């Protein structure tokens, strides 16, 4: 029997097994995904899974299978095609609010393509390079404030939160006078302690910032992303408001979580921290390795098959939902050498921390620049930076789409 035939038979057996439920087991440590993910991946890259509403679809852990699905146009992101894999409070809070005009994250081509094309030019490597001096300035300002406030400090409050928040405000052209209220509403929106109604109100508040801002920019455009979209696209005010919110949400929480959790990881891997501190040219590679190793998008993404599709010997039927584990894919030894080890010197390209395909993270280049600037600047300013509490006392985000820490007490 050939290796391919054996693989197909093994995967066929997996399809007849009792479906699992979404794996929510404890993590062995703050930086490692649940061990069950690796065990499932070894069994088969695709495992039958029972979704929260009883639907039986697939849970995908293999790197090549994840990339295949994310790049296959026969898999849809449309929410009406999906079955919920997990029930999160924020999902319930925002249900029905995420279907406005311009909500391209939940659209399939060709509808999705029109919006993506309008935005793509704003997030090229060249455009982000032009924006880098502003990121350097914001990072320095936040470090100045953190140093002035003194040790100890919460790195999330003093650094990881304000840097991407101010960057996205600058990028979108949100006036300085509005930023404090905007940041407060943002914090409420992403706070695990916020109730459902409180989360809904915060969503409405954040989204409500954009219509008057867009009207003002139509009258008096500036040198910012929203002004350029107004001038060079045919997008309506409603579409621009929705896009503004999505760019904020996608560019803020994920980067804030990576800055905090990445710092935590480097502090707990002091040899890696010292490599970066001693050679800032490693920053780009360090960012890629941290993205792979930590994979803060630990729930999803999800797709639904619009036709019968065979992926690595497994037949996914039309209408079946597919939940993917980016964490498992980014630790797949079939693709990555020594994937359980954090090593900022090894090539880390090809990870799927930002997704893949037409729905790959639009702001990935911006996030990379922010982290490439922020990590070295942080350790240059505070070479003796250390945790101010034992590692097991750091509060971890578990019931959220974006993994990370609620706070990170540090001293220097």
C-alpha positions as CSV (number, residue, x, y, z in Angstrom):
1,X,0.0,0.0,0.0
2,X,1.4,3.4,-0.9
3,X,1.8,6.2,1.7
4,X,-0.9,8.2,-0.1
5,X,-3.3,5.3,0.0
6,X,-2.6,4.7,3.7
7,X,-3.1,8.4,4.5
8,X,-6.5,8.4,2.7
9,X,-7.6,5.2,4.6
10,X,-6.5,6.7,7.9
11,X,-8.4,9.9,7.2
12,X,-11.5,7.9,6.1
13,X,-11.4,6.1,9.4
14,X,-11.2,9.5,11.2
15,X,-14.4,10.5,9.4
16,X,-16.4,7.6,11.0
17,X,-15.3,8.4,14.5
18,X,-17.4,9.9,17.2
19,X,-17.2,13.7,16.7
20,X,-15.3,15.7,19.2
21,X,-16.5,19.0,20.7
22,X,-14.4,22.1,20.4
23,X,-11.2,21.5,22.5
24,X,-11.2,23.9,25.5
25,X,-8.7,22.0,27.7
26,X,-6.3,23.8,29.9
27,X,-3.0,25.0,28.4
28,X,0.2,23.5,29.9
29,X,1.7,27.0,30.1
30,X,0.9,30.6,29.0
31,X,2.7,30.3,25.7
32,X,1.7,26.8,24.6
33,X,-1.6,25.6,23.1
34,X,-3.6,22.8,24.8
35,X,-1.7,19.5,24.4
36,X,-4.9,17.9,23.0
37,X,-4.4,19.9,19.8
38,X,-1.1,18.1,19.1
39,X,-2.7,14.8,19.9
40,X,-5.5,15.5,17.5
41,X,-3.1,16.6,14.8
42,X,-1.2,13.4,15.1
43,X,-4.4,11.4,14.7
44,X,-5.5,13.2,11.6
45,X,-5.2,16.8,10.3
46,X,-9.1,16.8,10.0
47,X,-11.3,15.4,12.8
48,X,-15.1,15.3,12.9
49,X,-16.4,17.9,15.3
50,X,-19.9,18.5,16.8
51,X,-20.6,22.2,16.8
52,X,-22.5,24.1,19.5
53,X,-25.9,23.7,17.8
54,X,-25.4,20.0,17.1
55,X,-24.1,20.3,13.5
56,X,-21.3,17.9,12.7
57,X,-18.5,19.4,10.7
58,X,-14.7,19.4,10.9
59,X,-11.9,20.5,13.2
60,X,-8.6,21.1,11.3
61,X,-5.2,21.1,12.9
62,X,-2.7,20.3,10.1
63,X,-0.7,23.2,8.6
64,X,-1.2,22.2,5.0
65,X,-4.9,21.4,5.4
66,X,-5.5,24.8,7.1
67,X,-3.7,26.6,4.2
68,X,-5.6,24.6,1.6
69,X,-9.0,25.5,3.1
70,X,-8.1,29.2,3.6
71,X,-7.1,29.5,0.0
72,X,-9.9,27.5,-1.5
73,X,-12.8,29.7,-2.9
74,X,-15.2,26.8,-2.3
75,X,-15.2,27.7,1.4
76,X,-17.3,30.6,2.5
77,X,-17.0,33.1,5.4
78,X,-20.7,34.1,5.2
79,X,-22.2,33.9,8.7
80,X,-25.5,32.6,7.6
81,X,-23.7,29.5,6.3
82,X,-21.8,28.9,9.6
83,X,-22.7,26.9,12.7
84,X,-21.3,28.2,16.0
85,X,-18.4,26.2,17.3
86,X,-18.2,28.0,20.6
87,X,-20.5,30.3,22.5
88,X,-18.7,33.4,23.6
89,X,-20.4,36.4,25.3
90,X,-19.0,38.9,22.8
91,X,-20.4,36.8,20.0
92,X,-23.8,37.0,21.5
93,X,-23.4,40.7,22.2
94,X,-22.5,41.6,18.7
95,X,-24.8,39.2,16.8
96,X,-26.9,41.2,14.4
97,X,-24.6,44.2,14.5
98,X,-21.9,42.7,12.2
99,X,-23.9,42.8,9.0
100,X,-23.8,46.4,8.0
101,X,-22.6,47.7,4.6
102,X,-18.9,47.5,4.2
103,X,-18.5,44.5,6.6
104,X,-16.2,42.8,4.2
105,X,-14.7,40.4,6.7
106,X,-17.9,38.3,6.4
107,X,-18.2,38.6,2.6
108,X,-17.1,36.2,-0.1
109,X,-15.7,37.3,-3.5
110,X,-16.6,39.1,-5.6
111,X,-18.4,41.3,-3.1
112,X,-15.4,41.1,-0.7
113,X,-13.0,41.9,-3.6
114,X,-14.4,45.4,-4.2
115,X,-13.6,46.4,-0.6
116,X,-10.3,44.6,-0.3
117,X,-9.1,46.2,-3.5
118,X,-10.0,49.7,-2.2
119,X,-8.0,49.1,1.0
120,X,-5.0,47.1,-0.3
121,X,-3.0,50.1,-1.4
122,X,-3.2,51.5,2.1
123,X,-1.5,48.5,3.7
124,X,1.5,47.8,1.4
125,X,4.9,47.4,2.9
126,X,5.9,50.7,1.2
127,X,3.0,52.6,2.7
128,X,3.8,51.2,6.2
129,X,7.4,52.2,5.8
130,X,6.3,55.8,5.2
131,X,4.2,55.6,8.4
132,X,7.1,54.0,10.5
133,X,8.5,57.4,11.8
134,X,5.1,58.1,13.3
135,X,5.1,54.7,15.0
136,X,8.6,55.4,16.3
137,X,7.4,58.7,17.7
138,X,4.3,57.2,19.4
139,X,6.4,54.3,20.9
140,X,8.9,56.8,22.3
141,X,6.2,58.9,23.8
142,X,4.6,55.9,25.5
143,X,7.9,54.8,26.9
144,X,8.6,58.3,28.2
145,X,5.2,58.2,30.0
146,X,5.8,54.7,31.3
147,X,9.3,55.7,32.7
148,X,7.9,58.9,34.2
149,X,5.1,57.0,36.0
150,X,7.8,54.8,37.6
151,X,8.3,51.2,38.5
152,X,6.4,48.9,38.9
153,X,3.9,49.3,36.1
154,X,1.3,47.3,34.2
155,X,2.8,46.9,30.7
156,X,-0.7,46.5,29.2
157,X,-1.9,49.8,30.6
158,X,1.3,51.8,30.0
159,X,2.6,50.3,26.7
160,X,0.9,47.5,25.0
161,X,-2.5,49.2,25.0
162,X,-1.6,52.8,24.2
163,X,0.9,52.1,21.4
164,X,-1.5,50.4,18.9
165,X,-4.4,52.5,20.0
166,X,-2.6,55.7,19.3
167,X,-1.2,54.3,16.0
168,X,-4.6,53.3,14.7
169,X,-6.0,56.7,15.8
170,X,-3.2,58.4,13.9
171,X,-3.7,56.2,10.8
172,X,-7.5,56.8,10.7
173,X,-7.2,60.5,11.5
174,X,-9.1,60.5,14.8
175,X,-8.6,63.9,16.3
176,X,-6.6,64.1,19.6
177,X,-9.5,65.6,21.4
178,X,-11.6,62.5,20.8
179,X,-9.0,59.9,21.6
180,X,-9.5,59.5,25.3
181,X,-13.2,58.8,25.0
182,X,-12.5,56.5,22.0
183,X,-9.9,54.6,23.9
184,X,-12.2,54.2,26.9
185,X,-15.0,52.8,24.8
186,X,-12.4,50.5,23.1
187,X,-11.3,49.2,26.5
188,X,-14.8,48.4,27.5
189,X,-15.5,46.6,24.2
190,X,-12.6,44.3,24.7
191,X,-12.8,43.8,28.5
192,X,-13.8,40.3,29.6
193,X,-15.6,41.9,32.6
194,X,-18.0,43.8,30.4
195,X,-21.6,42.5,30.3
196,X,-23.5,41.8,27.1
197,X,-25.4,45.1,27.2
198,X,-22.3,47.0,28.1
199,X,-20.4,45.5,25.2
200,X,-23.2,46.4,22.8
201,X,-23.2,50.0,24.0
202,X,-19.4,50.1,23.6
203,X,-19.7,48.8,20.1
204,X,-22.3,51.5,19.3
205,X,-20.1,54.2,20.8
206,X,-17.0,53.1,18.9
207,X,-18.9,52.8,15.6
208,X,-20.6,56.1,16.3
209,X,-17.3,58.0,16.2
210,X,-17.0,57.4,12.5
211,X,-20.0,59.0,10.7
212,X,-19.3,62.6,12.0
213,X,-15.6,62.1,11.4
214,X,-16.2,61.0,7.8
215,X,-18.5,63.9,7.2
216,X,-15.9,66.3,8.5
217,X,-13.2,64.7,6.3
218,X,-15.3,65.1,3.2
219,X,-15.3,68.8,3.9
220,X,-11.7,69.1,5.1
221,X,-9.6,66.0,4.1
222,X,-6.3,65.4,5.8
223,X,-3.3,63.1,5.3
224,X,-4.9,60.0,6.8
225,X,-6.4,56.7,5.6
226,X,-10.0,57.7,5.8
227,X,-9.4,60.9,3.9
228,X,-7.6,59.0,1.1
229,X,-10.5,56.5,0.9
230,X,-13.0,59.3,0.7
231,X,-11.0,61.0,-2.1
232,X,-10.0,57.9,-4.1
233,X,-12.9,55.4,-3.8
234,X,-16.6,55.4,-4.3
235,X,-17.4,54.1,-0.8
236,X,-20.4,55.5,0.9
237,X,-20.3,57.0,4.4
238,X,-22.0,53.9,5.9
239,X,-19.4,51.7,4.2
240,X,-16.5,53.9,5.4
241,X,-17.8,54.0,9.0
242,X,-18.0,50.2,9.1
243,X,-14.5,49.9,7.5
244,X,-13.2,52.4,10.0
245,X,-14.5,50.3,12.9
246,X,-13.1,47.0,11.4
247,X,-9.7,48.5,10.9
248,X,-9.6,49.8,14.4
249,X,-10.8,46.5,15.9
250,X,-8.5,44.4,13.8
251,X,-5.5,46.7,14.3
252,X,-5.8,47.4,18.0
253,X,-6.6,44.4,20.1
254,X,-4.5,41.9,18.2
255,X,-1.4,44.1,18.3
256,X,-1.9,45.0,21.9
257,X,-2.2,41.4,22.8
258,X,0.9,40.5,20.9
259,X,3.0,43.3,22.4
260,X,2.0,42.2,26.0
261,X,2.2,38.4,25.5
262,X,5.3,38.7,23.4
263,X,7.0,40.7,26.1
264,X,5.9,38.1,28.7
265,X,7.4,35.3,26.5
266,X,10.7,37.1,26.0
267,X,11.0,37.8,29.8
268,X,10.4,34.1,30.4
269,X,13.0,33.2,27.7
270,X,15.8,35.5,28.8
271,X,18.3,34.1,26.4
272,X,15.9,35.2,23.5
273,X,15.4,38.6,25.1
274,X,19.2,39.1,25.3
275,X,19.7,38.0,21.7
276,X,17.2,40.7,20.6
277,X,18.6,43.3,22.9
278,X,22.1,42.7,21.7
279,X,21.2,42.6,18.0
280,X,18.1,44.8,17.1
281,X,18.5,43.6,13.5
282,X,16.8,40.4,14.7
283,X,13.6,42.3,15.4
284,X,11.9,41.3,12.1
285,X,12.6,37.6,12.5
286,X,11.7,37.8,16.2
287,X,8.3,39.2,15.3
288,X,7.6,36.4,12.9
289,X,8.7,33.8,15.4
290,X,6.6,35.3,18.2
291,X,3.6,35.4,15.9
292,X,4.1,31.7,15.0
293,X,4.9,30.6,18.5
294,X,2.1,32.4,20.4
295,X,-0.6,32.5,17.7
296,X,-3.0,34.7,19.6
297,X,-5.9,34.0,17.2
298,X,-6.6,30.8,19.1
299,X,-10.3,30.4,18.2
300,X,-11.0,30.0,14.5
301,X,-11.1,31.0,11.7
302,X,-14.2,29.2,10.5
303,X,-15.5,28.4,7.0
304,X,-18.4,26.5,5.4
305,X,-18.1,24.4,2.3
306,X,-20.2,25.5,-0.7
307,X,-19.5,22.3,-2.6
308,X,-18.1,18.8,-1.8
309,X,-14.4,19.3,-1.3
310,X,-11.7,16.8,-0.7
311,X,-8.8,18.0,1.6
312,X,-6.0,15.6,2.2
313,X,-8.1,12.5,1.6
314,X,-11.1,13.7,3.7
315,X,-14.3,14.6,1.9
316,X,-16.0,17.7,3.3
317,X,-19.6,17.8,2.3
318,X,-21.4,20.8,0.9
319,X,-22.8,22.8,3.8
320,X,-20.5,21.5,6.5
321,X,-18.8,24.0,8.7
322,X,-15.0,23.8,9.3
323,X,-13.2,25.2,12.4
324,X,-9.5,25.6,12.0
325,X,-6.8,25.8,14.8
326,X,-4.1,28.3,13.8
327,X,-2.3,27.4,17.0
328,X,-2.0,23.7,16.0
329,X,-1.1,24.6,12.4
330,X,1.7,26.9,13.6
331,X,3.1,24.1,15.8
332,X,2.9,21.4,13.1
333,X,6.2,19.5,13.0
334,X,5.5,18.5,9.4
335,X,6.2,22.1,8.4
336,X,8.2,23.7,11.2
337,X,11.5,22.5,12.6
338,X,11.4,22.1,16.4
339,X,8.0,24.0,16.6
340,X,7.7,23.8,20.4
341,X,10.8,25.9,20.9
342,X,10.9,29.7,20.7
343,X,14.0,30.7,18.7
344,X,14.1,34.1,17.2
345,X,17.2,33.2,15.1
346,X,15.5,30.5,13.0
347,X,13.5,31.3,9.8
348,X,9.8,31.6,10.8
349,X,8.2,32.5,7.5
350,X,5.1,30.8,6.3
351,X,3.1,30.8,9.6
352,X,-0.6,31.4,9.5
353,X,-0.9,33.7,12.5
354,X,-2.4,36.3,10.1
355,X,-4.5,33.7,8.3
356,X,-4.0,33.1,4.6
357,X,-5.7,33.6,1.3
358,X,-8.0,36.4,0.3
359,X,-9.1,36.9,3.9
360,X,-5.5,37.1,5.3
361,X,-5.1,39.9,7.8
362,X,-5.2,43.2,5.9
363,X,-3.3,45.0,8.7
364,X,-0.6,42.4,9.0
365,X,2.1,44.8,7.6
366,X,1.1,47.5,10.1
367,X,1.2,45.1,13.0
368,X,4.7,43.9,12.0
369,X,6.0,47.4,11.8
370,X,4.6,48.2,15.3
371,X,6.1,45.1,16.9
372,X,9.4,45.5,15.0
373,X,9.7,49.0,16.5
374,X,8.2,48.4,19.9
375,X,10.0,45.3,21.2
376,X,13.6,46.6,20.7
377,X,12.7,50.1,22.0
378,X,11.1,48.6,25.1
379,X,14.2,46.5,26.0
380,X,16.6,49.3,25.1
381,X,14.8,51.7,27.4
382,X,14.4,49.2,30.2
383,X,17.3,46.7,29.9
384,X,16.5,45.3,33.3
385,X,12.8,44.8,32.6
386,X,11.4,41.9,34.7
387,X,8.1,40.5,35.9
388,X,6.9,42.1,39.1
389,X,4.9,39.0,40.1
390,X,5.5,35.3,39.8
391,X,4.7,34.1,36.2
392,X,1.7,32.0,37.4
393,X,0.1,35.1,38.8
394,X,-0.1,36.8,35.4
395,X,-3.8,37.0,34.4
396,X,-4.4,35.2,31.1
397,X,-7.2,35.9,28.6
398,X,-8.9,32.5,27.9
399,X,-12.6,33.3,27.0
400,X,-11.8,35.7,24.1
401,X,-11.2,35.4,20.4
402,X,-7.8,37.0,20.9
403,X,-5.5,35.2,23.4
404,X,-3.2,37.2,25.6
405,X,-2.9,38.7,29.1
406,X,-5.3,41.0,31.0
407,X,-2.3,42.7,32.7
408,X,1.4,42.3,32.9
409,X,3.0,43.7,36.0
410,X,6.6,44.6,35.3
411,X,9.5,46.4,37.1
412,X,12.8,47.8,36.2
